[in-house]
Amino acid sequence: MSSELRRDIDTKSTLDDFDIKLKIMVLGESMVGKTSLITRYTNDKFGGRYLCTVGIDFQKKKIEKNGKKVMLQIWDTAGQERFRNVTKNYFHTSQGFVLAYDINNKESFEKVQFWIEEIKSNAEEKIKCILVGTKCDLDKREVSEEEGQKLGEEYGYQFLETSAKENININEAFETLVSEIMNNFKENRRESLTLSTNKIGKKKKKCC
């Protein structure tokens, strides 16, 4: 994890009253329900009508995790191709990603691979992601739960099917990702400490 990301995670603001700040991006094709996912999680609301996200926007939510007050900045991204260069400029400062597809739209599921490659090319090497199938309340399924589970397992991502309308697995999806990010940060800190200790132990002895 870069020093820039570590500073962002460790920053404490007395004005906002939080211990840790995390930036999460929600990615996926247009109309898969990214804004609805975020709005349900941050405000417990469901609008019910489609509003196209232009460029990029974010909402905030404060939670408690492992005894820490965590401020989440959850970034809502436009799925349209013309906005993708704007979107990927934010990848390298993010600590985690929600990859969303509509279980009633096979093409949106097939495009998940594109977003995975974008993350690999533009984000930190050990970044954490969760795969989310949206709109599981609808009876127009084109992607089976088994297909979603298989894709998640292929990349080592947790997988959940969700419904913003019925509030199914929304909290679970985001908070599972937050737990993985925080565990990842601990692992990186331990690795850094081990490397520093090893360097000290390998100092050359002074010649007589």
Secondary structure, DSSP 8 states (H G I E B T S, - for coil): --HHHHHHHH--BTTTTBSEEEEEEEE-STTSSHHHHHHHHHHS----S-----SEEEEEEEEEETTEEEEEEEEEE--SGGGHHHHHTTGGG-SEEEEEEETT-HHHHHTHHHHHHHHHHHS-TT-EEEEEEE-TTSS---S-HHHHHHHHHHHT-EEEE-BTTTTBSHHHHHHHHHHHHHHHHHHHHHHHHHHHHHHHHT------
